Amino acid sequence: MVFSAYGGTNEKPALLCIFLFILTCQPAVAQYPEIREMRPADLLYRQLHADIETFYRNAAQGQEMMPLQIYAYSPDREMSIFSLASSANLPYETIITLNRLQTRKEIRPGEQVLLPNMPGLFIPLVPQNELELLISGRLTGDLPDSMPVKIIDNGSLVDFLFIPGIRFTKLELAYFLGILFHFPLPIGKISSLYGMRNSPVSGKLHFHNGIDIAAPLGTDVSAAREGVVTETGWDYLLGNYIIIQHPGDYETVYGHLMEVLVELNQTVHSGMIIARLGNTGVSTGPHLHF
């Protein structure tokens, strides 16, 4: 009970203060502005398109990047990721990574999708699926234009690194589309990407013809797709290794293995355990060369 400014007593201000105190102690998670229709009549839709055009113009002219803005959209009909990307004038990779999608799916009526006002990839600092594990390998490189952002995901804030303007590599796209391979480890972190790099052993620049995935010693290694084991053995650089021939003239190589669990000419199915991860050959720690 408190005294009012006019004399006497008044319980309402006290109750109001308690109520406001409770509100301010609650963790607040803001909602994103919602695009109602993917049509020019919608003000936020026009703003989204204007921002994306500004981004491309600024990028072409080498100008400073605009602030990142996230919008929400819930379609009134079923849509594919690709038709949504076309309507929003965004690359599908941007929508996929922001919304943490692992495979192609239809967006159901009323299902909320987040849309940013510029293209790029959203890489979570704690990956939760195979695609996110794969693209997390980009975090090992030099990322001068990247920005840390917090995104609301199911009511919680998730830490991402946003890299504007980039798209999926062919390998990342193949993983998403599910047309080639799946991730060969149940857990792991991309420690080195495909392409030119400074060797962790010699320090010299050379071409790295695979990706390195760091994981605990003895982790199960699985076949990334069905196929036939065409080669197993020992190599000075790769240590214990396996090569599998897949339909479509594709091959996968698995190196630095601790133990090989398949035999030459053996037919394997996708996801079958073929080896245990090791540290054999020229290696600086337990990992799979894939």
Secondary structure, DSSP 8 states (H G I E B T S, - for coil): -EE-TTSSEESHHHHHHHHHHHHHHS-------EE--SSTTSHHHHHHHHHHHHHHHHHHHT-------EEEE--SS-EEHHHHHHHHTS-HHHHHHHTT--S--EE-TT--EEEESS-EEEEESS--SHHHHHHGGGGGS--TT-EEEEEEETTEEEEEEEEET----HHHHHHHHTSS---SSSS-EEEE-SEEEE-TTT--EEEE-S-EEE--TT-EEE-SSSEEEEEEEEETTTEEEEEEEETTTEEEEEEEEEEE---TT-EE-TT-EEEEE---SS-SSSEEE-
